[in-house]
Amino acid sequence: MWIADKWNDYELIDTSAGEKLERWGKYILIRPDPQVIWHTDKKHQGWKRADAVYSRSSSGGGSWSVNKLPKEWNISYRELKFVIRPMGFKHTGLFPEQAANWDWFSELIKESARPIKVLNLFAYTGGATVAAAAAGASVCHVDASKGMVAQAKENAALSGLANAPIRYIVDDCKKFVEREIRRGNKYDAVIMDPPSYGRGPSGEVWKIEDSIDSLVMLAAQLLSDKPLFFLINSYTTGLSPLTMKYIIDSRITALRGGSCQAGELALPASASGGLLPCGSSARWCAVGGSDK
């Protein structure tokens, strides 16, 4: 298990009855979370004075039923800064549990003492992109959503990385990987955070159970002669950490050596002291130490 417990501007305060109570900077949010299947007394005062509450609809989807938030605001993690912009489907534009992965690969990049090229697939609003760039890597950021790529550029600028070597690509990730293979391009590291289901800009259908193995096999062909790491994140309930580890071991470790470790990502709840599971990751590292 990897715990994202180094935040100052974000705090998971409490969890109960399918909801989580969070602090994003100075604002308190209540959002649904399917992992919270327990019922505890909501004693923390934040449950009663939240600035925004996202409520699910019985017909699907949902909305912010209480919303005293500004349109957007910024929060920081270490030297990184991000714009927080609540969206129609409960999201804020950032997944704070991923900070545990940012710290892991940032240390690898810094310790490598050489130029590192990173490919970030399904890169969303660029949390991993700015973390890798801040550590000194050049990054190719690929996502099918033009809006998410635009927000990634905002995050890079906020973090003082407007002129960093980051390439932003709006494209279907699998098609981009296939073209990079034909071009002969190589990367020292690959990060991917594929959705459970999605469509590319031209209507391409993505279903993770059907596609993740073949995508890893393709992306592995882009690794350089001296690869550094390969990281898969997943929020798909049916895709266990061990499944992702098996895929990486079959497609990368068996050919390149190194080691792969897999586990859950978690956030600590300050009021209860418990841990909230927040998806999972599989981390491959070329030379040991993959659980740093």
C-alpha positions as CSV (number, residue, x, y, z in Angstrom):
1,M,0.0,0.0,0.0
2,W,1.2,3.5,-0.9
3,I,-0.2,6.3,1.3
4,A,-0.3,10.0,0.1
5,D,0.3,11.6,3.5
6,K,2.5,14.6,2.6
7,W,-0.3,17.0,1.7
8,N,-0.8,20.4,3.4
9,D,-3.4,21.9,1.0
10,Y,-5.5,18.8,0.8
11,E,-7.0,16.8,3.6
12,L,-9.3,13.8,3.7
13,I,-11.1,14.6,7.0
14,D,-13.7,11.8,7.4
15,T,-15.7,9.1,5.6
16,S,-19.1,7.6,6.2
17,A,-22.1,6.2,4.4
18,G,-20.8,6.4,0.8
19,E,-19.4,9.9,1.2
20,K,-16.0,11.5,2.0
21,L,-15.4,14.9,3.7
22,E,-12.5,16.7,2.2
23,R,-10.6,20.0,2.6
24,W,-9.3,21.5,-0.7
25,G,-7.3,24.5,0.4
26,K,-9.8,26.4,2.5
27,Y,-12.9,24.9,1.1
28,I,-14.8,21.9,2.5
29,L,-16.4,19.4,0.0
30,I,-18.6,16.4,0.5
31,R,-18.4,13.9,-2.4
32,P,-19.6,10.4,-3.0
33,D,-17.1,7.5,-2.9
34,P,-18.2,3.9,-3.6
35,Q,-15.4,2.5,-1.4
36,V,-17.0,4.0,1.7
37,I,-19.4,1.2,2.6
38,W,-19.2,1.7,6.3
39,H,-21.5,3.9,8.5
40,T,-20.1,5.9,11.3
41,D,-21.3,8.9,13.3
42,K,-20.7,12.1,11.3
43,K,-19.4,14.0,14.3
44,H,-16.9,16.3,12.6
45,Q,-18.4,19.8,12.1
46,G,-17.4,19.8,8.5
47,W,-20.3,17.6,7.6
48,K,-22.7,20.4,8.6
49,R,-20.8,23.4,7.1
50,A,-19.4,22.1,3.8
51,D,-19.0,24.6,1.1
52,A,-20.2,22.1,-1.6
53,V,-22.0,18.8,-1.6
54,Y,-22.2,16.6,-4.6
55,S,-25.3,14.4,-4.7
56,R,-26.0,11.5,-6.9
57,S,-29.2,11.3,-8.9
58,S,-31.4,8.2,-8.8
59,S,-31.6,8.4,-12.6
60,G,-27.8,8.5,-13.0
61,G,-25.2,11.2,-12.7
62,G,-25.6,13.9,-10.1
63,S,-25.0,17.6,-9.3
64,W,-23.6,19.9,-6.7
65,S,-26.7,20.4,-4.6
66,V,-24.9,22.8,-2.3
67,N,-22.2,25.0,-3.9
68,K,-20.6,28.0,-2.2
69,L,-17.4,27.5,-4.1
70,P,-15.6,29.9,-6.5
71,K,-15.4,28.8,-10.1
72,E,-11.8,27.8,-9.4
73,W,-8.9,28.1,-6.9
74,N,-5.3,26.8,-6.5
75,I,-3.7,24.4,-4.2
76,S,-0.1,23.3,-3.8
77,Y,1.8,20.0,-3.3
78,R,5.5,20.6,-2.5
79,E,6.7,22.9,-5.3
80,L,3.8,22.0,-7.6
81,K,0.6,24.1,-8.0
82,F,-2.7,23.0,-9.4
83,V,-6.0,24.7,-10.4
84,I,-9.0,23.1,-8.7
85,R,-12.1,23.4,-10.8
86,P,-15.2,21.3,-9.7
87,M,-16.8,19.5,-12.6
88,G,-20.2,18.2,-13.4
89,F,-19.4,14.6,-12.4
90,K,-18.1,15.1,-8.9
91,H,-14.4,15.6,-10.0
92,T,-12.2,18.5,-9.1
93,G,-9.5,18.1,-11.7
94,L,-7.0,16.4,-9.4
95,F,-6.6,13.0,-7.7
96,P,-4.6,13.7,-4.5
97,E,-3.8,10.0,-3.8
98,Q,-1.5,10.1,-6.9
99,A,1.0,12.2,-4.9
100,A,2.4,8.9,-3.6
101,N,3.3,8.0,-7.2
102,W,4.6,11.5,-8.0
103,D,7.1,11.2,-5.1
104,W,8.2,7.7,-6.2
105,F,9.0,8.5,-9.8
106,S,10.3,12.0,-9.1
107,E,13.0,10.5,-6.9
108,L,13.9,8.0,-9.6
109,I,14.2,10.7,-12.2
110,K,16.4,12.9,-9.9
111,E,18.6,9.9,-8.9
112,S,19.1,8.8,-12.5
113,A,21.4,11.8,-13.1
114,R,20.7,11.7,-16.9
115,P,18.1,13.1,-19.3
116,I,14.9,11.2,-18.9
117,K,12.0,11.2,-21.5
118,V,8.6,10.4,-20.0
119,L,5.5,9.4,-21.9
120,N,2.3,10.1,-20.0
121,L,-0.8,8.4,-21.5
122,F,-4.4,9.3,-20.5
123,A,-2.6,12.2,-18.8
124,Y,-5.8,14.1,-17.7
125,T,-4.9,17.5,-16.1
126,G,-1.3,16.7,-15.8
127,G,-0.5,16.0,-12.2
128,A,2.1,13.4,-13.2
129,T,3.3,15.5,-16.1
130,V,4.2,18.5,-13.9
131,A,5.7,16.3,-11.2
132,A,8.0,14.6,-13.8
133,A,8.9,17.9,-15.4
134,A,9.7,19.5,-12.0
135,A,12.0,16.5,-11.3
136,G,13.9,17.3,-14.5
137,A,12.3,15.1,-17.2
138,S,11.1,16.0,-20.6
139,V,7.5,14.8,-20.9
140,C,5.1,13.9,-23.7
141,H,1.6,14.5,-22.4
142,V,-1.2,12.6,-24.3
143,D,-5.0,12.8,-23.6
144,A,-8.0,12.6,-25.9
145,S,-9.7,15.6,-24.2
146,K,-8.8,19.0,-25.4
147,G,-10.1,20.6,-22.3
148,M,-8.0,18.4,-20.0
149,V,-4.9,19.1,-22.0
150,A,-5.6,22.8,-21.7
151,Q,-5.9,22.5,-17.9
152,A,-2.6,20.5,-17.8
153,K,-0.9,23.5,-19.5
154,E,-2.4,25.8,-16.8
155,N,-1.0,23.5,-14.1
156,A,2.4,23.5,-15.7
157,A,2.4,27.3,-15.8
158,L,1.2,27.6,-12.2
159,S,4.1,25.4,-11.2
160,G,6.6,27.6,-13.0
161,L,7.0,25.1,-15.9
162,A,5.5,27.0,-18.8
163,N,8.8,26.7,-20.6
164,A,9.6,23.2,-19.5
165,P,10.2,20.5,-22.2
166,I,6.5,19.3,-22.2
167,R,4.8,18.2,-25.4
168,Y,1.0,18.3,-25.3
169,I,-0.9,16.0,-27.6
170,V,-4.7,15.7,-28.0
171,D,-5.1,12.2,-29.4
172,D,-6.3,8.6,-28.9
173,C,-3.6,7.1,-26.7
174,K,-3.4,3.8,-28.5
175,K,-3.2,5.4,-32.0
176,F,-0.5,7.7,-30.7
177,V,1.6,4.8,-29.3
178,E,1.3,3.0,-32.6
179,R,2.5,6.0,-34.5
180,E,5.4,6.5,-32.1
181,I,6.4,2.9,-32.7
182,R,6.4,3.5,-36.5
183,R,8.4,6.7,-36.1
184,G,11.0,4.9,-34.0
185,N,10.6,7.2,-31.0
186,K,11.7,5.9,-27.6
187,Y,11.0,6.9,-24.0
188,D,12.8,6.1,-20.7
189,A,9.6,5.9,-18.7
190,V,5.9,5.4,-19.4
191,I,3.0,6.4,-17.1
192,M,-0.6,5.4,-18.0
193,D,-3.8,6.1,-16.1
194,P,-6.4,4.5,-18.4
195,P,-10.2,4.9,-17.7
196,S,-12.5,2.0,-17.2
197,Y,-14.4,3.0,-20.4
198,G,-14.0,5.9,-22.8
199,R,-14.1,7.1,-26.3
200,G,-11.3,8.8,-28.3
201,P,-11.7,12.1,-30.3
202,S,-12.8,10.1,-33.4
203,G,-15.2,7.8,-31.5
204,E,-12.6,5.1,-30.7
205,V,-14.0,2.8,-27.9
206,W,-11.8,2.0,-24.9
207,K,-12.7,-0.8,-22.5
208,I,-9.9,-1.5,-20.0
209,E,-10.5,-5.2,-19.5
210,D,-10.3,-5.8,-23.3
211,S,-7.5,-3.3,-24.1
212,I,-5.0,-2.9,-21.2
213,D,-2.8,-5.9,-22.0
214,S,-2.4,-5.0,-25.7
215,L,-1.7,-1.4,-24.8
216,V,1.1,-2.3,-22.3
217,M,2.6,-4.6,-24.9
218,L,2.6,-1.8,-27.4
219,A,3.9,0.8,-25.0
220,A,6.7,-1.5,-23.9
221,Q,8.0,-1.3,-27.4
222,L,8.6,2.4,-26.8
223,L,11.0,1.9,-23.9
224,S,14.5,3.0,-24.5
225,D,17.6,0.8,-24.2
226,K,18.0,2.2,-20.6
227,P,14.5,2.4,-19.3
228,L,13.8,3.8,-15.9
229,F,10.2,2.9,-14.9
230,F,6.8,1.9,-16.1
231,L,3.7,2.9,-14.1
232,I,0.0,1.8,-14.5
233,N,-2.7,3.4,-12.4
234,S,-6.3,2.0,-12.3
235,Y,-9.6,3.0,-10.7
236,T,-11.4,0.0,-12.2
237,T,-12.7,-2.2,-9.4
238,G,-12.3,-5.4,-11.3
239,L,-8.7,-4.8,-12.3
240,S,-6.7,-5.8,-9.2
241,P,-3.1,-4.8,-8.5
242,L,-2.0,-8.4,-9.0
243,T,-3.6,-8.4,-12.5
244,M,-1.7,-5.3,-13.5
245,K,1.5,-6.8,-12.0
246,Y,1.0,-10.0,-14.0
247,I,0.6,-8.0,-17.2
248,I,3.7,-5.9,-16.5
249,D,5.8,-9.0,-15.6
250,S,4.7,-10.7,-18.7
251,R,5.3,-7.8,-21.1
252,I,8.2,-6.0,-19.5
253,T,10.0,-7.8,-16.6
254,A,10.3,-11.1,-18.6
255,L,12.1,-9.2,-21.3
256,R,13.9,-6.3,-19.5
257,G,14.5,-7.7,-16.0
258,G,14.0,-5.2,-13.1
259,S,11.1,-5.7,-10.7
260,C,7.5,-4.8,-10.4
261,Q,5.4,-4.1,-7.3
262,A,1.7,-3.5,-7.1
263,G,-0.6,-2.3,-4.4
264,E,-3.4,0.0,-3.4
265,L,-3.1,3.8,-3.2
266,A,-4.7,5.3,0.0
267,L,-5.4,8.6,1.7
268,P,-5.4,8.9,5.5
269,A,-8.6,10.2,7.1
270,S,-7.5,12.7,9.8
271,A,-10.7,12.5,12.0
272,S,-10.8,8.7,12.2
273,G,-7.2,7.7,11.6
274,G,-8.3,5.2,9.0
275,L,-7.2,4.7,5.4
276,L,-9.4,5.2,2.3
277,P,-8.5,2.9,-0.6
278,C,-8.2,5.1,-3.8
279,G,-7.5,2.8,-6.7
280,S,-4.3,0.9,-7.3
281,S,-1.0,1.0,-9.1
282,A,1.7,-1.3,-10.5
283,R,5.2,0.1,-10.6
284,W,8.0,-1.4,-12.6
285,C,11.6,-0.2,-12.0
286,A,14.5,-1.2,-14.1
287,V,16.9,-1.7,-11.2
288,G,15.4,-2.8,-7.9
289,G,14.2,-0.3,-5.3
290,S,10.7,-0.1,-6.9
291,D,9.0,0.5,-3.6
292,K,10.9,3.6,-2.5
